[in-house]
Every structure is written in structure tokens, then in C-alpha cells.
Amino acid sequence: MQTSQIAVATGSPMGFQQTVTAGIISGPGRSLHARSGRLIDNVVQADVVLNPGNSGGPLFNSQGQVIEVNTAIIYSAQGICLAIASNIAR
């Protein structure tokens, strides 16, 4: 995965079924402090639009392969979503 790679998210944000948004990978290899205080490494930052209802949904590359699982957004910032590797989520 590389910076500027196309990323596509699907989900049901705010109850709107089968919503698709797209953006790019902004930064692979980030770290995230979960609300529990746990540090999660190798988180991917992307600028796809995510809202409540997208968490746990897939983040695809331009070939339709699941590359990450949508995990979190930063409410105080626009365009920052975070995803974890799909193999970790399993």
C-alpha cells in the first residue's frame, strides 16, 4: 500500500444503505491511541468520507480487493479516517 493509492469505502452511514465513497491513502503506517488507551500500530490514514455506520466496513483498492477495515474517524478534523489491515481484523 502506498500514499496516493485509490481507496474506496462502502457502508451504511446514518442508515443510508450501500453508500460508496472514494479518496486516497494519505498515510500508511500510522499509530492510533484507542479510547481504551491501547496503542494500535500500522493504522492506515485515508481521506475517504466515513460516518457512523461505516466502521467495520471494507476499504477497497482500485482493483476491488479489501485492503483495510474502516475503524475510526477524527471528529475534530475533516477527511481523516483510519483503517486497520484486513488480516488483523479477522
MODELLER restraints for C-alpha pairs under 7 A, 6 or more apart:
rsr = mdl.restraints
at = mdl.atoms
rsr.add(forms.Gaussian(group=physical.xy_distance, feature=features.Distance(at['CA:2:A'], at['CA:25:A']), mean=6.87, stdev=0.5))
rsr.add(forms.Gaussian(group=physical.xy_distance, feature=features.Distance(at['CA:2:A'], at['CA:28:A']), mean=6.85, stdev=0.5))
rsr.add(forms.Gaussian(group=physical.xy_distance, feature=features.Distance(at['CA:3:A'], at['CA:25:A']), mean=5.10, stdev=0.5))
rsr.add(forms.Gaussian(group=physical.xy_distance, feature=features.Distance(at['CA:3:A'], at['CA:26:A']), mean=5.35, stdev=0.5))
rsr.add(forms.Gaussian(group=physical.xy_distance, feature=features.Distance(at['CA:3:A'], at['CA:27:A']), mean=5.68, stdev=0.5))
rsr.add(forms.Gaussian(group=physical.xy_distance, feature=features.Distance(at['CA:3:A'], at['CA:28:A']), mean=6.73, stdev=0.5))
rsr.add(forms.Gaussian(group=physical.xy_distance, feature=features.Distance(at['CA:4:A'], at['CA:24:A']), mean=5.12, stdev=0.5))
rsr.add(forms.Gaussian(group=physical.xy_distance, feature=features.Distance(at['CA:4:A'], at['CA:25:A']), mean=5.17, stdev=0.5))
rsr.add(forms.Gaussian(group=physical.xy_distance, feature=features.Distance(at['CA:4:A'], at['CA:26:A']), mean=6.16, stdev=0.5))
rsr.add(forms.Gaussian(group=physical.xy_distance, feature=features.Distance(at['CA:5:A'], at['CA:24:A']), mean=5.36, stdev=0.5))
rsr.add(forms.Gaussian(group=physical.xy_distance, feature=features.Distance(at['CA:5:A'], at['CA:25:A']), mean=5.36, stdev=0.5))
rsr.add(forms.Gaussian(group=physical.xy_distance, feature=features.Distance(at['CA:6:A'], at['CA:23:A']), mean=5.95, stdev=0.5))
rsr.add(forms.Gaussian(group=physical.xy_distance, feature=features.Distance(at['CA:6:A'], at['CA:24:A']), mean=4.51, stdev=0.5))
rsr.add(forms.Gaussian(group=physical.xy_distance, feature=features.Distance(at['CA:6:A'], at['CA:25:A']), mean=6.45, stdev=0.5))
rsr.add(forms.Gaussian(group=physical.xy_distance, feature=features.Distance(at['CA:6:A'], at['CA:61:A']), mean=5.83, stdev=0.5))
rsr.add(forms.Gaussian(group=physical.xy_distance, feature=features.Distance(at['CA:6:A'], at['CA:62:A']), mean=5.76, stdev=0.5))
rsr.add(forms.Gaussian(group=physical.xy_distance, feature=features.Distance(at['CA:7:A'], at['CA:22:A']), mean=5.67, stdev=0.5))
rsr.add(forms.Gaussian(group=physical.xy_distance, feature=features.Distance(at['CA:7:A'], at['CA:23:A']), mean=5.27, stdev=0.5))
rsr.add(forms.Gaussian(group=physical.xy_distance, feature=features.Distance(at['CA:7:A'], at['CA:24:A']), mean=5.00, stdev=0.5))
rsr.add(forms.Gaussian(group=physical.xy_distance, feature=features.Distance(at['CA:7:A'], at['CA:25:A']), mean=6.19, stdev=0.5))
rsr.add(forms.Gaussian(group=physical.xy_distance, feature=features.Distance(at['CA:7:A'], at['CA:59:A']), mean=6.34, stdev=0.5))
rsr.add(forms.Gaussian(group=physical.xy_distance, feature=features.Distance(at['CA:7:A'], at['CA:60:A']), mean=5.63, stdev=0.5))
rsr.add(forms.Gaussian(group=physical.xy_distance, feature=features.Distance(at['CA:7:A'], at['CA:61:A']), mean=5.03, stdev=0.5))
rsr.add(forms.Gaussian(group=physical.xy_distance, feature=features.Distance(at['CA:7:A'], at['CA:62:A']), mean=6.66, stdev=0.5))
rsr.add(forms.Gaussian(group=physical.xy_distance, feature=features.Distance(at['CA:8:A'], at['CA:20:A']), mean=6.94, stdev=0.5))
rsr.add(forms.Gaussian(group=physical.xy_distance, feature=features.Distance(at['CA:8:A'], at['CA:21:A']), mean=5.75, stdev=0.5))
rsr.add(forms.Gaussian(group=physical.xy_distance, feature=features.Distance(at['CA:8:A'], at['CA:22:A']), mean=4.28, stdev=0.5))
rsr.add(forms.Gaussian(group=physical.xy_distance, feature=features.Distance(at['CA:8:A'], at['CA:23:A']), mean=6.42, stdev=0.5))
rsr.add(forms.Gaussian(group=physical.xy_distance, feature=features.Distance(at['CA:8:A'], at['CA:48:A']), mean=6.95, stdev=0.5))
rsr.add(forms.Gaussian(group=physical.xy_distance, feature=features.Distance(at['CA:8:A'], at['CA:59:A']), mean=5.53, stdev=0.5))
rsr.add(forms.Gaussian(group=physical.xy_distance, feature=features.Distance(at['CA:8:A'], at['CA:60:A']), mean=5.00, stdev=0.5))
rsr.add(forms.Gaussian(group=physical.xy_distance, feature=features.Distance(at['CA:8:A'], at['CA:61:A']), mean=6.31, stdev=0.5))
rsr.add(forms.Gaussian(group=physical.xy_distance, feature=features.Distance(at['CA:9:A'], at['CA:20:A']), mean=5.68, stdev=0.5))
rsr.add(forms.Gaussian(group=physical.xy_distance, feature=features.Distance(at['CA:9:A'], at['CA:21:A']), mean=5.31, stdev=0.5))
rsr.add(forms.Gaussian(group=physical.xy_distance, feature=features.Distance(at['CA:9:A'], at['CA:22:A']), mean=6.19, stdev=0.5))
rsr.add(forms.Gaussian(group=physical.xy_distance, feature=features.Distance(at['CA:9:A'], at['CA:48:A']), mean=6.79, stdev=0.5))
rsr.add(forms.Gaussian(group=physical.xy_distance, feature=features.Distance(at['CA:9:A'], at['CA:58:A']), mean=6.04, stdev=0.5))
rsr.add(forms.Gaussian(group=physical.xy_distance, feature=features.Distance(at['CA:9:A'], at['CA:59:A']), mean=4.64, stdev=0.5))
rsr.add(forms.Gaussian(group=physical.xy_distance, feature=features.Distance(at['CA:9:A'], at['CA:60:A']), mean=6.33, stdev=0.5))
rsr.add(forms.Gaussian(group=physical.xy_distance, feature=features.Distance(at['CA:10:A'], at['CA:18:A']), mean=6.32, stdev=0.5))
rsr.add(forms.Gaussian(group=physical.xy_distance, feature=features.Distance(at['CA:10:A'], at['CA:19:A']), mean=5.50, stdev=0.5))
rsr.add(forms.Gaussian(group=physical.xy_distance, feature=features.Distance(at['CA:10:A'], at['CA:20:A']), mean=4.56, stdev=0.5))
rsr.add(forms.Gaussian(group=physical.xy_distance, feature=features.Distance(at['CA:10:A'], at['CA:21:A']), mean=6.56, stdev=0.5))
rsr.add(forms.Gaussian(group=physical.xy_distance, feature=features.Distance(at['CA:10:A'], at['CA:54:A']), mean=6.86, stdev=0.5))
rsr.add(forms.Gaussian(group=physical.xy_distance, feature=features.Distance(at['CA:10:A'], at['CA:57:A']), mean=6.29, stdev=0.5))
rsr.add(forms.Gaussian(group=physical.xy_distance, feature=features.Distance(at['CA:10:A'], at['CA:58:A']), mean=6.31, stdev=0.5))
rsr.add(forms.Gaussian(group=physical.xy_distance, feature=features.Distance(at['CA:11:A'], at['CA:17:A']), mean=6.77, stdev=0.5))
rsr.add(forms.Gaussian(group=physical.xy_distance, feature=features.Distance(at['CA:11:A'], at['CA:18:A']), mean=5.49, stdev=0.5))
rsr.add(forms.Gaussian(group=physical.xy_distance, feature=features.Distance(at['CA:11:A'], at['CA:19:A']), mean=5.44, stdev=0.5))
rsr.add(forms.Gaussian(group=physical.xy_distance, feature=features.Distance(at['CA:11:A'], at['CA:20:A']), mean=6.87, stdev=0.5))
rsr.add(forms.Gaussian(group=physical.xy_distance, feature=features.Distance(at['CA:11:A'], at['CA:53:A']), mean=6.30, stdev=0.5))
rsr.add(forms.Gaussian(group=physical.xy_distance, feature=features.Distance(at['CA:11:A'], at['CA:54:A']), mean=4.69, stdev=0.5))
rsr.add(forms.Gaussian(group=physical.xy_distance, feature=features.Distance(at['CA:11:A'], at['CA:57:A']), mean=5.72, stdev=0.5))
rsr.add(forms.Gaussian(group=physical.xy_distance, feature=features.Distance(at['CA:12:A'], at['CA:18:A']), mean=5.58, stdev=0.5))
rsr.add(forms.Gaussian(group=physical.xy_distance, feature=features.Distance(at['CA:12:A'], at['CA:19:A']), mean=5.78, stdev=0.5))
rsr.add(forms.Gaussian(group=physical.xy_distance, feature=features.Distance(at['CA:12:A'], at['CA:53:A']), mean=5.05, stdev=0.5))
rsr.add(forms.Gaussian(group=physical.xy_distance, feature=features.Distance(at['CA:12:A'], at['CA:54:A']), mean=5.95, stdev=0.5))
rsr.add(forms.Gaussian(group=physical.xy_distance, feature=features.Distance(at['CA:13:A'], at['CA:51:A']), mean=5.37, stdev=0.5))
rsr.add(forms.Gaussian(group=physical.xy_distance, feature=features.Distance(at['CA:13:A'], at['CA:52:A']), mean=5.32, stdev=0.5))
rsr.add(forms.Gaussian(group=physical.xy_distance, feature=features.Distance(at['CA:13:A'], at['CA:53:A']), mean=3.98, stdev=0.5))
rsr.add(forms.Gaussian(group=physical.xy_distance, feature=features.Distance(at['CA:13:A'], at['CA:54:A']), mean=5.46, stdev=0.5))
rsr.add(forms.Gaussian(group=physical.xy_distance, feature=features.Distance(at['CA:14:A'], at['CA:52:A']), mean=6.12, stdev=0.5))
rsr.add(forms.Gaussian(group=physical.xy_distance, feature=features.Distance(at['CA:14:A'], at['CA:53:A']), mean=5.95, stdev=0.5))
rsr.add(forms.Gaussian(group=physical.xy_distance, feature=features.Distance(at['CA:21:A'], at['CA:48:A']), mean=6.01, stdev=0.5))
rsr.add(forms.Gaussian(group=physical.xy_distance, feature=features.Distance(at['CA:21:A'], at['CA:49:A']), mean=5.99, stdev=0.5))
rsr.add(forms.Gaussian(group=physical.xy_distance, feature=features.Distance(at['CA:22:A'], at['CA:48:A']), mean=5.13, stdev=0.5))
rsr.add(forms.Gaussian(group=physical.xy_distance, feature=features.Distance(at['CA:23:A'], at['CA:46:A']), mean=6.94, stdev=0.5))
rsr.add(forms.Gaussian(group=physical.xy_distance, feature=features.Distance(at['CA:23:A'], at['CA:47:A']), mean=5.33, stdev=0.5))
rsr.add(forms.Gaussian(group=physical.xy_distance, feature=features.Distance(at['CA:23:A'], at['CA:48:A']), mean=4.48, stdev=0.5))
rsr.add(forms.Gaussian(group=physical.xy_distance, feature=features.Distance(at['CA:24:A'], at['CA:46:A']), mean=5.68, stdev=0.5))
rsr.add(forms.Gaussian(group=physical.xy_distance, feature=features.Distance(at['CA:24:A'], at['CA:47:A']), mean=5.81, stdev=0.5))
rsr.add(forms.Gaussian(group=physical.xy_distance, feature=features.Distance(at['CA:24:A'], at['CA:48:A']), mean=6.78, stdev=0.5))
rsr.add(forms.Gaussian(group=physical.xy_distance, feature=features.Distance(at['CA:25:A'], at['CA:45:A']), mean=6.12, stdev=0.5))
rsr.add(forms.Gaussian(group=physical.xy_distance, feature=features.Distance(at['CA:25:A'], at['CA:46:A']), mean=4.32, stdev=0.5))
rsr.add(forms.Gaussian(group=physical.xy_distance, feature=features.Distance(at['CA:25:A'], at['CA:47:A']), mean=6.69, stdev=0.5))
rsr.add(forms.Gaussian(group=physical.xy_distance, feature=features.Distance(at['CA:26:A'], at['CA:45:A']), mean=5.36, stdev=0.5))
rsr.add(forms.Gaussian(group=physical.xy_distance, feature=features.Distance(at['CA:26:A'], at['CA:46:A']), mean=4.82, stdev=0.5))
rsr.add(forms.Gaussian(group=physical.xy_distance, feature=features.Distance(at['CA:26:A'], at['CA:47:A']), mean=6.47, stdev=0.5))
rsr.add(forms.Gaussian(group=physical.xy_distance, feature=features.Distance(at['CA:27:A'], at['CA:44:A']), mean=5.92, stdev=0.5))
rsr.add(forms.Gaussian(group=physical.xy_distance, feature=features.Distance(at['CA:27:A'], at['CA:45:A']), mean=4.86, stdev=0.5))
rsr.add(forms.Gaussian(group=physical.xy_distance, feature=features.Distance(at['CA:27:A'], at['CA:46:A']), mean=6.72, stdev=0.5))
rsr.add(forms.Gaussian(group=physical.xy_distance, feature=features.Distance(at['CA:28:A'], at['CA:42:A']), mean=6.98, stdev=0.5))
rsr.add(forms.Gaussian(group=physical.xy_distance, feature=features.Distance(at['CA:28:A'], at['CA:43:A']), mean=6.56, stdev=0.5))
rsr.add(forms.Gaussian(group=physical.xy_distance, feature=features.Distance(at['CA:28:A'], at['CA:44:A']), mean=4.37, stdev=0.5))
rsr.add(forms.Gaussian(group=physical.xy_distance, feature=features.Distance(at['CA:28:A'], at['CA:45:A']), mean=6.01, stdev=0.5))
rsr.add(forms.Gaussian(group=physical.xy_distance, feature=features.Distance(at['CA:29:A'], at['CA:42:A']), mean=4.27, stdev=0.5))
rsr.add(forms.Gaussian(group=physical.xy_distance, feature=features.Distance(at['CA:29:A'], at['CA:43:A']), mean=5.52, stdev=0.5))
rsr.add(forms.Gaussian(group=physical.xy_distance, feature=features.Distance(at['CA:29:A'], at['CA:44:A']), mean=5.83, stdev=0.5))
rsr.add(forms.Gaussian(group=physical.xy_distance, feature=features.Distance(at['CA:30:A'], at['CA:41:A']), mean=6.40, stdev=0.5))
rsr.add(forms.Gaussian(group=physical.xy_distance, feature=features.Distance(at['CA:30:A'], at['CA:42:A']), mean=5.38, stdev=0.5))
rsr.add(forms.Gaussian(group=physical.xy_distance, feature=features.Distance(at['CA:30:A'], at['CA:43:A']), mean=4.84, stdev=0.5))
rsr.add(forms.Gaussian(group=physical.xy_distance, feature=features.Distance(at['CA:30:A'], at['CA:44:A']), mean=5.90, stdev=0.5))
rsr.add(forms.Gaussian(group=physical.xy_distance, feature=features.Distance(at['CA:30:A'], at['CA:45:A']), mean=6.88, stdev=0.5))
rsr.add(forms.Gaussian(group=physical.xy_distance, feature=features.Distance(at['CA:31:A'], at['CA:39:A']), mean=6.82, stdev=0.5))
rsr.add(forms.Gaussian(group=physical.xy_distance, feature=features.Distance(at['CA:31:A'], at['CA:40:A']), mean=5.63, stdev=0.5))
rsr.add(forms.Gaussian(group=physical.xy_distance, feature=features.Distance(at['CA:31:A'], at['CA:41:A']), mean=4.47, stdev=0.5))
rsr.add(forms.Gaussian(group=physical.xy_distance, feature=features.Distance(at['CA:31:A'], at['CA:42:A']), mean=5.98, stdev=0.5))
rsr.add(forms.Gaussian(group=physical.xy_distance, feature=features.Distance(at['CA:31:A'], at['CA:43:A']), mean=5.62, stdev=0.5))
rsr.add(forms.Gaussian(group=physical.xy_distance, feature=features.Distance(at['CA:32:A'], at['CA:39:A']), mean=5.75, stdev=0.5))
rsr.add(forms.Gaussian(group=physical.xy_distance, feature=features.Distance(at['CA:32:A'], at['CA:40:A']), mean=5.12, stdev=0.5))
rsr.add(forms.Gaussian(group=physical.xy_distance, feature=features.Distance(at['CA:32:A'], at['CA:41:A']), mean=6.52, stdev=0.5))
rsr.add(forms.Gaussian(group=physical.xy_distance, feature=features.Distance(at['CA:32:A'], at['CA:43:A']), mean=6.75, stdev=0.5))
rsr.add(forms.Gaussian(group=physical.xy_distance, feature=features.Distance(at['CA:33:A'], at['CA:39:A']), mean=4.59, stdev=0.5))
rsr.add(forms.Gaussian(group=physical.xy_distance, feature=features.Distance(at['CA:33:A'], at['CA:40:A']), mean=6.22, stdev=0.5))
rsr.add(forms.Gaussian(group=physical.xy_distance, feature=features.Distance(at['CA:43:A'], at['CA:82:A']), mean=6.32, stdev=0.5))
rsr.add(forms.Gaussian(group=physical.xy_distance, feature=features.Distance(at['CA:43:A'], at['CA:83:A']), mean=5.69, stdev=0.5))
rsr.add(forms.Gaussian(group=physical.xy_distance, feature=features.Distance(at['CA:43:A'], at['CA:84:A']), mean=5.01, stdev=0.5))
rsr.add(forms.Gaussian(group=physical.xy_distance, feature=features.Distance(at['CA:44:A'], at['CA:82:A']), mean=5.52, stdev=0.5))
rsr.add(forms.Gaussian(group=physical.xy_distance, feature=features.Distance(at['CA:44:A'], at['CA:83:A']), mean=5.18, stdev=0.5))
rsr.add(forms.Gaussian(group=physical.xy_distance, feature=features.Distance(at['CA:44:A'], at['CA:84:A']), mean=6.25, stdev=0.5))
rsr.add(forms.Gaussian(group=physical.xy_distance, feature=features.Distance(at['CA:45:A'], at['CA:80:A']), mean=6.51, stdev=0.5))
rsr.add(forms.Gaussian(group=physical.xy_distance, feature=features.Distance(at['CA:45:A'], at['CA:81:A']), mean=5.73, stdev=0.5))
rsr.add(forms.Gaussian(group=physical.xy_distance, feature=features.Distance(at['CA:45:A'], at['CA:82:A']), mean=4.72, stdev=0.5))
rsr.add(forms.Gaussian(group=physical.xy_distance, feature=features.Distance(at['CA:45:A'], at['CA:83:A']), mean=6.63, stdev=0.5))
rsr.add(forms.Gaussian(group=physical.xy_distance, feature=features.Distance(at['CA:46:A'], at['CA:80:A']), mean=6.12, stdev=0.5))
rsr.add(forms.Gaussian(group=physical.xy_distance, feature=features.Distance(at['CA:46:A'], at['CA:81:A']), mean=5.40, stdev=0.5))
rsr.add(forms.Gaussian(group=physical.xy_distance, feature=features.Distance(at['CA:46:A'], at['CA:82:A']), mean=6.32, stdev=0.5))
rsr.add(forms.Gaussian(group=physical.xy_distance, feature=features.Distance(at['CA:47:A'], at['CA:79:A']), mean=4.62, stdev=0.5))
rsr.add(forms.Gaussian(group=physical.xy_distance, feature=features.Distance(at['CA:47:A'], at['CA:80:A']), mean=5.32, stdev=0.5))
rsr.add(forms.Gaussian(group=physical.xy_distance, feature=features.Distance(at['CA:47:A'], at['CA:81:A']), mean=6.05, stdev=0.5))
rsr.add(forms.Gaussian(group=physical.xy_distance, feature=features.Distance(at['CA:48:A'], at['CA:79:A']), mean=6.50, stdev=0.5))
rsr.add(forms.Gaussian(group=physical.xy_distance, feature=features.Distance(at['CA:48:A'], at['CA:81:A']), mean=6.76, stdev=0.5))
rsr.add(forms.Gaussian(group=physical.xy_distance, feature=features.Distance(at['CA:49:A'], at['CA:79:A']), mean=6.30, stdev=0.5))
rsr.add(forms.Gaussian(group=physical.xy_distance, feature=features.Distance(at['CA:50:A'], at['CA:73:A']), mean=6.89, stdev=0.5))
rsr.add(forms.Gaussian(group=physical.xy_distance, feature=features.Distance(at['CA:50:A'], at['CA:81:A']), mean=6.65, stdev=0.5))
rsr.add(forms.Gaussian(group=physical.xy_distance, feature=features.Distance(at['CA:54:A'], at['CA:70:A']), mean=6.65, stdev=0.5))
rsr.add(forms.Gaussian(group=physical.xy_distance, feature=features.Distance(at['CA:55:A'], at['CA:70:A']), mean=5.06, stdev=0.5))
rsr.add(forms.Gaussian(group=physical.xy_distance, feature=features.Distance(at['CA:55:A'], at['CA:71:A']), mean=5.11, stdev=0.5))
rsr.add(forms.Gaussian(group=physical.xy_distance, feature=features.Distance(at['CA:55:A'], at['CA:72:A']), mean=6.57, stdev=0.5))
rsr.add(forms.Gaussian(group=physical.xy_distance, feature=features.Distance(at['CA:56:A'], at['CA:69:A']), mean=5.68, stdev=0.5))
rsr.add(forms.Gaussian(group=physical.xy_distance, feature=features.Distance(at['CA:56:A'], at['CA:70:A']), mean=5.25, stdev=0.5))
rsr.add(forms.Gaussian(group=physical.xy_distance, feature=features.Distance(at['CA:56:A'], at['CA:71:A']), mean=5.98, stdev=0.5))
rsr.add(forms.Gaussian(group=physical.xy_distance, feature=features.Distance(at['CA:57:A'], at['CA:69:A']), mean=5.72, stdev=0.5))
rsr.add(forms.Gaussian(group=physical.xy_distance, feature=features.Distance(at['CA:57:A'], at['CA:70:A']), mean=5.47, stdev=0.5))
rsr.add(forms.Gaussian(group=physical.xy_distance, feature=features.Distance(at['CA:58:A'], at['CA:66:A']), mean=5.98, stdev=0.5))
rsr.add(forms.Gaussian(group=physical.xy_distance, feature=features.Distance(at['CA:58:A'], at['CA:68:A']), mean=6.15, stdev=0.5))
rsr.add(forms.Gaussian(group=physical.xy_distance, feature=features.Distance(at['CA:58:A'], at['CA:69:A']), mean=4.76, stdev=0.5))
rsr.add(forms.Gaussian(group=physical.xy_distance, feature=features.Distance(at['CA:58:A'], at['CA:70:A']), mean=6.05, stdev=0.5))
rsr.add(forms.Gaussian(group=physical.xy_distance, feature=features.Distance(at['CA:59:A'], at['CA:66:A']), mean=5.73, stdev=0.5))
rsr.add(forms.Gaussian(group=physical.xy_distance, feature=features.Distance(at['CA:59:A'], at['CA:67:A']), mean=5.88, stdev=0.5))
rsr.add(forms.Gaussian(group=physical.xy_distance, feature=features.Distance(at['CA:59:A'], at['CA:68:A']), mean=4.99, stdev=0.5))
rsr.add(forms.Gaussian(group=physical.xy_distance, feature=features.Distance(at['CA:59:A'], at['CA:69:A']), mean=5.59, stdev=0.5))
rsr.add(forms.Gaussian(group=physical.xy_distance, feature=features.Distance(at['CA:59:A'], at['CA:70:A']), mean=6.19, stdev=0.5))
rsr.add(forms.Gaussian(group=physical.xy_distance, feature=features.Distance(at['CA:60:A'], at['CA:66:A']), mean=4.41, stdev=0.5))
rsr.add(forms.Gaussian(group=physical.xy_distance, feature=features.Distance(at['CA:60:A'], at['CA:67:A']), mean=5.45, stdev=0.5))
rsr.add(forms.Gaussian(group=physical.xy_distance, feature=features.Distance(at['CA:60:A'], at['CA:68:A']), mean=6.98, stdev=0.5))
rsr.add(forms.Gaussian(group=physical.xy_distance, feature=features.Distance(at['CA:61:A'], at['CA:67:A']), mean=6.38, stdev=0.5))
rsr.add(forms.Gaussian(group=physical.xy_distance, feature=features.Distance(at['CA:66:A'], at['CA:86:A']), mean=6.96, stdev=0.5))
rsr.add(forms.Gaussian(group=physical.xy_distance, feature=features.Distance(at['CA:67:A'], at['CA:85:A']), mean=6.43, stdev=0.5))
rsr.add(forms.Gaussian(group=physical.xy_distance, feature=features.Distance(at['CA:67:A'], at['CA:86:A']), mean=5.92, stdev=0.5))
rsr.add(forms.Gaussian(group=physical.xy_distance, feature=features.Distance(at['CA:68:A'], at['CA:83:A']), mean=5.66, stdev=0.5))
rsr.add(forms.Gaussian(group=physical.xy_distance, feature=features.Distance(at['CA:68:A'], at['CA:84:A']), mean=5.31, stdev=0.5))
rsr.add(forms.Gaussian(group=physical.xy_distance, feature=features.Distance(at['CA:68:A'], at['CA:85:A']), mean=4.43, stdev=0.5))
rsr.add(forms.Gaussian(group=physical.xy_distance, feature=features.Distance(at['CA:68:A'], at['CA:86:A']), mean=4.58, stdev=0.5))
rsr.add(forms.Gaussian(group=physical.xy_distance, feature=features.Distance(at['CA:69:A'], at['CA:83:A']), mean=5.16, stdev=0.5))
rsr.add(forms.Gaussian(group=physical.xy_distance, feature=features.Distance(at['CA:69:A'], at['CA:84:A']), mean=5.32, stdev=0.5))
rsr.add(forms.Gaussian(group=physical.xy_distance, feature=features.Distance(at['CA:69:A'], at['CA:85:A']), mean=6.21, stdev=0.5))
rsr.add(forms.Gaussian(group=physical.xy_distance, feature=features.Distance(at['CA:69:A'], at['CA:86:A']), mean=5.46, stdev=0.5))
rsr.add(forms.Gaussian(group=physical.xy_distance, feature=features.Distance(at['CA:69:A'], at['CA:89:A']), mean=6.95, stdev=0.5))
rsr.add(forms.Gaussian(group=physical.xy_distance, feature=features.Distance(at['CA:70:A'], at['CA:82:A']), mean=6.33, stdev=0.5))
rsr.add(forms.Gaussian(group=physical.xy_distance, feature=features.Distance(at['CA:70:A'], at['CA:83:A']), mean=4.36, stdev=0.5))
rsr.add(forms.Gaussian(group=physical.xy_distance, feature=features.Distance(at['CA:70:A'], at['CA:84:A']), mean=6.73, stdev=0.5))
rsr.add(forms.Gaussian(group=physical.xy_distance, feature=features.Distance(at['CA:71:A'], at['CA:82:A']), mean=5.67, stdev=0.5))
rsr.add(forms.Gaussian(group=physical.xy_distance, feature=features.Distance(at['CA:71:A'], at['CA:83:A']), mean=4.77, stdev=0.5))
rsr.add(forms.Gaussian(group=physical.xy_distance, feature=features.Distance(at['CA:71:A'], at['CA:84:A']), mean=6.49, stdev=0.5))
rsr.add(forms.Gaussian(group=physical.xy_distance, feature=features.Distance(at['CA:72:A'], at['CA:81:A']), mean=5.81, stdev=0.5))
rsr.add(forms.Gaussian(group=physical.xy_distance, feature=features.Distance(at['CA:72:A'], at['CA:82:A']), mean=5.09, stdev=0.5))
rsr.add(forms.Gaussian(group=physical.xy_distance, feature=features.Distance(at['CA:72:A'], at['CA:83:A']), mean=6.72, stdev=0.5))
rsr.add(forms.Gaussian(group=physical.xy_distance, feature=features.Distance(at['CA:73:A'], at['CA:80:A']), mean=5.97, stdev=0.5))
rsr.add(forms.Gaussian(group=physical.xy_distance, feature=features.Distance(at['CA:73:A'], at['CA:81:A']), mean=4.33, stdev=0.5))
rsr.add(forms.Gaussian(group=physical.xy_distance, feature=features.Distance(at['CA:73:A'], at['CA:82:A']), mean=5.99, stdev=0.5))
rsr.add(forms.Gaussian(group=physical.xy_distance, feature=features.Distance(at['CA:74:A'], at['CA:80:A']), mean=6.05, stdev=0.5))
rsr.add(forms.Gaussian(group=physical.xy_distance, feature=features.Distance(at['CA:74:A'], at['CA:81:A']), mean=6.62, stdev=0.5))
